[in-house]
């Protein structure tokens, strides 16, 4: 009886680790890469992601208004879909999924010189 209980416990632990291992890939693709916005910069300014992953722009400690606007993108990408609101709220967030591989360039239209960033989406 004791031995059997131990085996059941062992099987449960094994199943849990297998599920955890299997979940790693899913968690990685589901978790957005985060880009922070400050006065007046994005960080990081270059992000490389796999196809299908998301980026979340997160406004941090801002007093000034900022936004995210796509200015260059691979063919077929609708740039108007990648445009955040202009916000000075330190809790504002903007999340987008990148389905097409290639190079993307973003600016803040309020600070188009200081605030620029690139996203590279792998095939
Ligand atoms: Cu800005």
Backbone and ligand atoms as CSV (ligand in chain L), in Angstrom:
chain,resi,resn,atom,element,x,y,z
A,1,UNK,N,N,0.833,-1.209,0.000
A,1,UNK,CA,C,0.000,0.000,0.000
A,1,UNK,C,C,0.867,1.258,0.000
A,2,UNK,N,N,1.881,1.207,0.871
A,2,UNK,CA,C,2.799,2.344,0.959
A,2,UNK,C,C,3.527,2.601,-0.351
A,3,UNK,N,N,4.017,1.486,-0.917
A,3,UNK,CA,C,4.764,1.564,-2.172
A,3,UNK,C,C,3.907,2.116,-3.284
A,4,UNK,N,N,2.653,1.673,-3.288
A,4,UNK,CA,C,1.742,2.110,-4.346
A,4,UNK,C,C,1.489,3.620,-4.227
A,5,UNK,N,N,1.321,4.074,-3.027
A,5,UNK,CA,C,1.071,5.502,-2.792
A,5,UNK,C,C,2.275,6.340,-3.280
A,6,UNK,N,N,3.457,5.806,-2.995
A,6,UNK,CA,C,4.687,6.496,-3.413
A,6,UNK,C,C,4.755,6.599,-4.935
A,7,UNK,N,N,4.354,5.504,-5.595
A,7,UNK,CA,C,4.387,5.491,-7.068
A,7,UNK,C,C,3.383,6.519,-7.616
A,8,UNK,N,N,2.198,6.560,-7.017
A,8,UNK,CA,C,1.176,7.521,-7.454
A,8,UNK,C,C,1.708,8.946,-7.293
A,9,UNK,N,N,2.347,9.203,-6.153
A,9,UNK,CA,C,2.908,10.527,-5.890
A,9,UNK,C,C,3.991,10.858,-6.910
A,10,UNK,N,N,4.841,9.884,-7.197
A,10,UNK,CA,C,5.928,10.073,-8.163
A,10,UNK,C,C,5.360,10.391,-9.550
A,11,UNK,N,N,4.310,9.645,-9.929
A,11,UNK,CA,C,3.687,9.868,-11.240
A,11,UNK,C,C,3.101,11.284,-11.315
A,12,UNK,N,N,2.499,11.734,-10.225
A,12,UNK,CA,C,1.910,13.074,-10.204
A,12,UNK,C,C,2.984,14.134,-10.387
A,13,UNK,N,N,4.105,13.937,-9.704
A,13,UNK,CA,C,5.220,14.892,-9.808
A,13,UNK,C,C,5.768,14.898,-11.236
A,14,UNK,N,N,5.936,13.696,-11.808
A,14,UNK,CA,C,6.455,13.573,-13.174
A,14,UNK,C,C,5.513,14.270,-14.162
A,15,UNK,N,N,4.212,14.019,-14.017
A,15,UNK,CA,C,3.227,14.635,-14.914
A,15,UNK,C,C,3.302,16.154,-14.810
A,16,UNK,N,N,3.458,16.657,-13.591
A,16,UNK,CA,C,3.526,18.103,-13.378
A,16,UNK,C,C,4.750,18.697,-14.065
A,17,UNK,N,N,5.900,17.998,-13.968
A,17,UNK,CA,C,7.108,18.542,-14.611
A,17,UNK,C,C,7.004,18.489,-16.124
A,18,UNK,N,N,6.384,17.410,-16.642
A,18,UNK,CA,C,6.210,17.315,-18.099
A,18,UNK,C,C,5.335,18.473,-18.579
A,19,UNK,N,N,4.266,18.738,-17.849
A,19,UNK,CA,C,3.371,19.842,-18.220
A,19,UNK,C,C,4.098,21.176,-18.147
A,20,UNK,N,N,4.906,21.337,-17.105
A,20,UNK,CA,C,5.664,22.581,-16.945
A,20,UNK,C,C,6.627,22.775,-18.106
A,21,UNK,N,N,7.301,21.689,-18.494
A,21,UNK,CA,C,8.252,21.765,-19.615
A,21,UNK,C,C,7.520,22.075,-20.912
A,22,UNK,N,N,6.396,21.411,-21.118
A,22,UNK,CA,C,5.613,21.619,-22.336
A,22,UNK,C,C,5.089,23.056,-22.375
A,23,UNK,N,N,4.820,23.616,-21.210
A,23,UNK,CA,C,4.253,24.958,-21.130
A,23,UNK,C,C,5.251,26.067,-21.382
A,24,UNK,N,N,6.546,25.754,-21.297
A,24,UNK,CA,C,7.581,26.788,-21.440
A,24,UNK,C,C,7.445,27.524,-22.767
A,25,UNK,N,N,7.324,26.756,-23.851
A,25,UNK,CA,C,7.209,27.361,-25.178
A,25,UNK,C,C,5.980,28.251,-25.296
A,26,UNK,N,N,4.892,27.779,-24.768
A,26,UNK,CA,C,3.638,28.522,-24.835
A,26,UNK,C,C,3.753,29.823,-24.052
A,27,UNK,N,N,4.311,29.714,-22.850
A,27,UNK,CA,C,4.447,30.895,-22.004
A,27,UNK,C,C,5.333,31.932,-22.688
A,28,UNK,N,N,6.383,31.455,-23.349
A,28,UNK,CA,C,7.324,32.362,-23.993
A,28,UNK,C,C,6.646,33.148,-25.117
A,29,UNK,N,N,5.805,32.473,-25.906
A,29,UNK,CA,C,5.152,33.168,-27.015
A,29,UNK,C,C,3.990,34.024,-26.513
A,30,UNK,N,N,3.407,33.639,-25.387
A,30,UNK,CA,C,2.246,34.365,-24.879
A,30,UNK,C,C,2.646,35.642,-24.138
A,31,UNK,N,N,3.840,35.656,-23.571
A,31,UNK,CA,C,4.276,36.815,-22.793
A,31,UNK,C,C,4.787,37.908,-23.718
A,32,UNK,N,N,4.195,39.098,-23.659
A,32,UNK,CA,C,4.689,40.167,-24.531
A,32,UNK,C,C,6.063,40.659,-24.092
A,33,UNK,N,N,6.845,41.111,-25.064
A,33,UNK,CA,C,8.084,41.838,-24.754
A,33,UNK,C,C,7.655,43.235,-24.344
A,34,UNK,N,N,8.290,43.781,-23.324
A,34,UNK,CA,C,7.863,45.079,-22.817
A,34,UNK,C,C,8.848,46.172,-23.214
A,35,UNK,N,N,8.313,47.262,-23.748
A,35,UNK,CA,C,9.090,48.466,-24.025
A,35,UNK,C,C,8.527,49.570,-23.134
A,36,UNK,N,N,9.392,50.192,-22.359
A,36,UNK,CA,C,8.947,51.264,-21.466
A,36,UNK,C,C,9.050,52.625,-22.141
A,37,UNK,N,N,8.096,53.500,-21.832
A,37,UNK,CA,C,8.146,54.887,-22.306
A,37,UNK,C,C,8.428,55.802,-21.131
A,38,UNK,N,N,9.383,56.695,-21.331
A,38,UNK,CA,C,9.700,57.708,-20.334
A,38,UNK,C,C,9.705,59.061,-21.032
A,39,UNK,N,N,9.981,60.148,-20.263
A,39,UNK,CA,C,10.156,61.495,-20.844
A,39,UNK,C,C,11.631,61.653,-21.204
A,40,UNK,N,N,12.118,61.676,-22.397
A,40,UNK,CA,C,11.428,61.372,-23.638
A,40,UNK,C,C,12.189,60.261,-24.359
A,41,UNK,N,N,11.974,59.074,-23.974
A,41,UNK,CA,C,12.648,57.959,-24.651
A,41,UNK,C,C,11.899,56.640,-24.473
A,42,UNK,N,N,12.165,55.750,-25.427
A,42,UNK,CA,C,11.714,54.363,-25.312
A,42,UNK,C,C,12.895,53.555,-24.805
A,43,UNK,N,N,12.638,52.525,-24.061
A,43,UNK,CA,C,13.708,51.607,-23.701
A,43,UNK,C,C,13.172,50.178,-23.607
A,44,UNK,N,N,13.790,49.210,-24.322
A,44,UNK,CA,C,14.920,49.384,-25.223
A,44,UNK,C,C,14.489,50.033,-26.545
A,45,UNK,N,N,15.479,50.463,-27.344
A,45,UNK,CA,C,15.159,51.094,-28.632
A,45,UNK,C,C,15.249,50.096,-29.786
A,46,UNK,N,N,15.700,48.883,-29.471
A,46,UNK,CA,C,15.717,47.838,-30.493
A,46,UNK,C,C,15.227,46.542,-29.868
A,47,UNK,N,N,14.240,45.946,-30.512
A,47,UNK,CA,C,13.656,44.714,-29.984
A,47,UNK,C,C,13.630,43.685,-31.100
A,48,UNK,N,N,14.091,42.466,-30.771
A,48,UNK,CA,C,14.006,41.361,-31.731
A,48,UNK,C,C,13.071,40.310,-31.173
A,49,UNK,N,N,12.095,39.939,-31.989
A,49,UNK,CA,C,11.117,38.955,-31.527
A,49,UNK,C,C,10.855,37.927,-32.617
A,50,UNK,N,N,10.297,36.812,-32.211
A,50,UNK,CA,C,9.867,35.800,-33.165
A,50,UNK,C,C,8.505,36.169,-33.721
A,51,UNK,N,N,8.216,35.631,-34.891
A,51,UNK,CA,C,6.934,35.877,-35.540
A,51,UNK,C,C,5.785,35.461,-34.619
A,52,UNK,N,N,4.772,36.311,-34.541
A,52,UNK,CA,C,3.600,35.975,-33.736
A,52,UNK,C,C,3.664,36.473,-32.308
A,53,UNK,N,N,4.821,37.005,-31.923
A,53,UNK,CA,C,4.929,37.514,-30.549
A,53,UNK,C,C,4.366,38.927,-30.438
A,54,UNK,N,N,4.120,39.316,-29.186
A,54,UNK,CA,C,3.554,40.643,-28.927
A,54,UNK,C,C,4.584,41.561,-28.292
A,55,UNK,N,N,4.374,42.856,-28.512
A,55,UNK,CA,C,5.121,43.872,-27.769
A,55,UNK,C,C,4.108,44.699,-26.996
A,56,UNK,N,N,4.440,44.964,-25.748
A,56,UNK,CA,C,3.610,45.838,-24.925
A,56,UNK,C,C,4.400,47.089,-24.575
A,57,UNK,N,N,3.913,48.239,-25.060
A,57,UNK,CA,C,4.513,49.521,-24.680
A,57,UNK,C,C,3.853,49.956,-23.381
A,58,UNK,N,N,4.696,50.310,-22.422
A,58,UNK,CA,C,4.200,50.600,-21.082
A,58,UNK,C,C,4.686,51.985,-20.637
A,59,UNK,N,N,3.766,52.896,-20.451
A,59,UNK,CA,C,4.103,54.271,-20.035
A,59,UNK,C,C,4.582,54.243,-18.577
A,60,UNK,N,N,5.748,54.861,-18.298
A,60,UNK,CA,C,6.334,54.816,-16.946
A,60,UNK,C,C,6.685,56.221,-16.472
A,61,UNK,N,N,6.215,56.596,-15.321
A,61,UNK,CA,C,6.613,57.859,-14.690
A,61,UNK,C,C,6.604,59.037,-15.653
A,62,UNK,N,N,5.648,59.081,-16.541
A,62,UNK,CA,C,5.641,60.172,-17.517
A,62,UNK,C,C,4.824,61.357,-17.020
A,63,UNK,N,N,5.264,62.525,-17.435
A,63,UNK,CA,C,4.507,63.751,-17.173
A,63,UNK,C,C,4.023,64.285,-18.517
A,64,UNK,N,N,4.874,64.083,-19.541
A,64,UNK,CA,C,4.545,64.558,-20.885
A,64,UNK,C,C,3.758,63.502,-21.659
A,65,UNK,N,N,2.994,63.974,-22.637
A,65,UNK,CA,C,2.259,63.007,-23.469
A,65,UNK,C,C,3.165,62.328,-24.502
A,66,UNK,N,N,2.916,61.053,-24.738
A,66,UNK,CA,C,3.680,60.280,-25.721
A,66,UNK,C,C,2.737,59.352,-26.469
A,67,UNK,N,N,3.260,58.851,-27.592
A,67,UNK,CA,C,2.496,57.852,-28.334
A,67,UNK,C,C,3.450,56.923,-29.066
A,68,UNK,N,N,2.873,55.961,-29.762
A,68,UNK,CA,C,3.630,55.008,-30.568
A,68,UNK,C,C,2.969,54.993,-31.937
A,69,UNK,N,N,3.773,55.286,-32.969
A,69,UNK,CA,C,3.227,55.284,-34.326
A,69,UNK,C,C,4.169,54.546,-35.253
A,70,UNK,N,N,3.640,53.605,-36.011
A,70,UNK,CA,C,4.438,52.838,-36.968
A,70,UNK,C,C,4.672,53.681,-38.218
A,71,UNK,N,N,5.961,53.854,-38.600
A,71,UNK,CA,C,6.267,54.657,-39.790
A,71,UNK,C,C,6.857,53.828,-40.933
A,72,UNK,N,N,7.510,52.701,-40.595
A,72,UNK,CA,C,8.034,51.809,-41.646
A,72,UNK,C,C,7.696,50.379,-41.263
A,73,UNK,N,N,7.284,49.591,-42.259
A,73,UNK,CA,C,6.854,48.224,-41.968
A,73,UNK,C,C,7.002,47.350,-43.208
A,74,UNK,N,N,7.031,46.036,-43.037
A,74,UNK,CA,C,7.064,45.147,-44.196
A,74,UNK,C,C,5.801,45.343,-45.049
A,75,UNK,N,N,5.914,45.021,-46.330
A,75,UNK,CA,C,4.772,45.137,-47.244
A,75,UNK,C,C,3.567,44.373,-46.700
A,76,UNK,N,N,2.416,44.984,-46.833
A,76,UNK,CA,C,1.189,44.300,-46.434
A,76,UNK,C,C,0.749,44.589,-45.011
A,77,UNK,N,N,1.614,45.238,-44.242
A,77,UNK,CA,C,1.233,45.587,-42.864
A,77,UNK,C,C,0.481,46.912,-42.890
A,78,UNK,N,N,-0.670,46.938,-42.254
A,78,UNK,CA,C,-1.439,48.193,-42.196
A,78,UNK,C,C,-0.924,49.035,-41.042
A,79,UNK,N,N,-0.226,50.103,-41.409
A,79,UNK,CA,C,0.429,50.939,-40.393
A,79,UNK,C,C,-0.573,51.558,-39.421
A,80,UNK,N,N,-1.755,51.861,-39.917
A,80,UNK,CA,C,-2.762,52.506,-39.052
A,80,UNK,C,C,-3.187,51.614,-37.888
A,81,UNK,N,N,-2.934,50.301,-38.016
A,81,UNK,CA,C,-3.293,49.360,-36.934
A,81,UNK,C,C,-2.296,49.423,-35.778
A,82,UNK,N,N,-1.133,50.018,-36.045
A,82,UNK,CA,C,-0.085,50.098,-35.022
A,82,UNK,C,C,0.065,51.546,-34.556
A,83,UNK,N,N,-0.986,52.069,-34.014
A,83,UNK,CA,C,-0.915,53.444,-33.546
A,83,UNK,C,C,-1.626,53.549,-32.200
A,84,UNK,N,N,-0.863,53.951,-31.194
A,84,UNK,CA,C,-1.447,54.073,-29.849
A,84,UNK,C,C,-2.163,55.402,-29.719
A,85,UNK,N,N,-2.826,55.591,-28.607
A,85,UNK,CA,C,-3.327,56.911,-28.256
A,85,UNK,C,C,-2.148,57.749,-27.791
A,86,UNK,N,N,-2.342,59.067,-27.781
A,86,UNK,CA,C,-1.352,59.942,-27.154
A,86,UNK,C,C,-1.773,60.069,-25.703
A,87,UNK,N,N,-0.862,59.650,-24.812
A,87,UNK,CA,C,-1.235,59.617,-23.397
A,87,UNK,C,C,-0.113,60.116,-22.504
A,88,UNK,N,N,-0.494,60.778,-21.413
A,88,UNK,CA,C,0.471,61.157,-20.389
A,88,UNK,C,C,0.166,60.388,-19.096
A,89,UNK,N,N,-0.636,59.346,-19.222
A,89,UNK,CA,C,-0.966,58.531,-18.043
A,89,UNK,C,C,0.129,57.511,-17.773
A,90,UNK,N,N,0.653,57.469,-16.537
A,90,UNK,CA,C,1.721,56.504,-16.233
A,90,UNK,C,C,1.233,55.059,-16.131
A,91,UNK,N,N,-0.038,54.827,-16.430
A,91,UNK,CA,C,-0.530,53.440,-16.415
A,91,UNK,C,C,-1.017,53.007,-17.801
A,92,UNK,N,N,-0.837,53.875,-18.784
A,92,UNK,CA,C,-1.311,53.525,-20.120
A,92,UNK,C,C,-0.428,52.451,-20.744
A,93,UNK,N,N,-1.073,51.554,-21.502
A,93,UNK,CA,C,-0.341,50.484,-22.178
A,93,UNK,C,C,-0.904,50.300,-23.574
A,94,UNK,N,N,-0.037,49.810,-24.455
A,94,UNK,CA,C,-0.450,49.563,-25.841
A,94,UNK,C,C,0.227,48.270,-26.282
A,95,UNK,N,N,-0.563,47.293,-26.683
A,95,UNK,CA,C,-0.023,45.970,-27.007
A,95,UNK,C,C,-0.394,45.585,-28.435
A,96,UNK,N,N,0.605,45.093,-29.173
A,96,UNK,CA,C,0.345,44.644,-30.544
A,96,UNK,C,C,1.071,43.339,-30.822
A,97,UNK,N,N,0.431,42.506,-31.643
A,97,UNK,CA,C,1.050,41.260,-32.077
A,97,UNK,C,C,1.668,41.472,-33.459
A,98,UNK,N,N,2.854,40.898,-33.670
A,98,UNK,CA,C,3.565,41.040,-34.939
A,98,UNK,C,C,3.500,39.731,-35.719
A,99,UNK,N,N,2.705,39.739,-36.775
A,99,UNK,CA,C,2.495,38.506,-37.542
A,99,UNK,C,C,3.432,38.403,-38.734
A,100,UNK,N,N,3.912,39.544,-39.243
A,100,UNK,CA,C,4.765,39.527,-40.441
A,100,UNK,C,C,6.226,39.754,-40.095
A,101,UNK,N,N,7.107,38.872,-40.575
A,101,UNK,CA,C,8.543,39.071,-40.341
A,101,UNK,C,C,9.032,40.322,-41.067
A,102,UNK,N,N,10.091,40.923,-40.526
A,102,UNK,CA,C,10.679,42.089,-41.176
A,102,UNK,C,C,11.006,43.172,-40.176
A,103,UNK,N,N,11.303,44.351,-40.743
A,103,UNK,CA,C,11.730,45.486,-39.912
A,103,UNK,C,C,10.609,46.500,-39.764
A,104,UNK,N,N,10.424,46.934,-38.539
A,104,UNK,CA,C,9.402,47.919,-38.209
A,104,UNK,C,C,10.092,49.104,-37.531
A,105,UNK,N,N,9.630,50.316,-37.869
A,105,UNK,CA,C,10.179,51.511,-37.226
A,105,UNK,C,C,9.042,52.313,-36.602
A,106,UNK,N,N,9.255,52.705,-35.351
A,106,UNK,CA,C,8.228,53.455,-34.625
A,106,UNK,C,C,8.764,54.794,-34.150
A,107,UNK,N,N,7.870,55.764,-34.064
A,107,UNK,CA,C,8.213,57.065,-33.472
A,107,UNK,C,C,7.085,57.512,-32.540
A,108,UNK,N,N,7.462,58.454,-31.682
A,108,UNK,CA,C,6.451,59.220,-30.931
A,108,UNK,C,C,6.281,60.503,-31.737
A,109,UNK,N,N,5.075,60.798,-32.163
A,109,UNK,CA,C,4.871,61.968,-33.038
A,109,UNK,C,C,5.076,63.290,-32.300
A,110,UNK,N,N,5.016,63.265,-30.982
A,110,UNK,CA,C,5.264,64.482,-30.193
A,110,UNK,C,C,6.774,64.759,-30.100
A,111,UNK,N,N,7.574,63.653,-30.064
A,111,UNK,CA,C,9.039,63.770,-29.947
A,111,UNK,C,C,9.698,62.888,-31.013
A,112,UNK,N,N,9.484,63.246,-32.281
A,112,UNK,CA,C,9.894,62.334,-33.368
A,112,UNK,C,C,11.400,62.167,-33.541
A,113,UNK,N,N,12.179,63.077,-32.966
A,113,UNK,CA,C,13.631,62.946,-33.073
A,113,UNK,C,C,14.180,62.098,-31.923
A,114,UNK,N,N,13.761,62.423,-30.701
A,114,UNK,CA,C,14.281,61.699,-29.538
A,114,UNK,C,C,13.707,60.292,-29.410
A,115,UNK,N,N,12.450,60.168,-29.761
A,115,UNK,CA,C,11.777,58.893,-29.518
A,115,UNK,C,C,11.537,58.126,-30.811
A,116,UNK,N,N,12.485,57.209,-31.083
A,116,UNK,CA,C,12.392,56.332,-32.248
A,116,UNK,C,C,12.810,54.950,-31.788
A,117,UNK,N,N,12.262,53.935,-32.411
A,117,UNK,CA,C,12.706,52.581,-32.073
A,117,UNK,C,C,12.442,51.610,-33.213
A,118,UNK,N,N,13.175,50.507,-33.183
A,118,UNK,CA,C,13.064,49.474,-34.220
A,118,UNK,C,C,12.634,48.145,-33.628
A,119,UNK,N,N,11.855,47.438,-34.431
A,119,UNK,CA,C,11.475,46.078,-34.064
A,119,UNK,C,C,11.844,45.180,-35.237
A,120,UNK,N,N,12.552,44.097,-34.924
A,120,UNK,CA,C,12.869,43.112,-35.958
A,120,UNK,C,C,12.140,41.817,-35.632
A,121,UNK,N,N,11.320,41.379,-36.583
A,121,UNK,CA,C,10.562,40.161,-36.389
A,121,UNK,C,C,11.174,39.054,-37.246
A,122,UNK,N,N,11.618,38.008,-36.550
A,122,UNK,CA,C,12.255,36.876,-37.236
A,122,UNK,C,C,11.220,36.021,-37.960
A,123,UNK,N,N,11.666,35.292,-38.953
A,123,UNK,CA,C,10.790,34.399,-39.702
A,123,UNK,C,C,10.394,33.188,-38.862
L,1,CU,CU,CU,7.001,61.376,-26.749
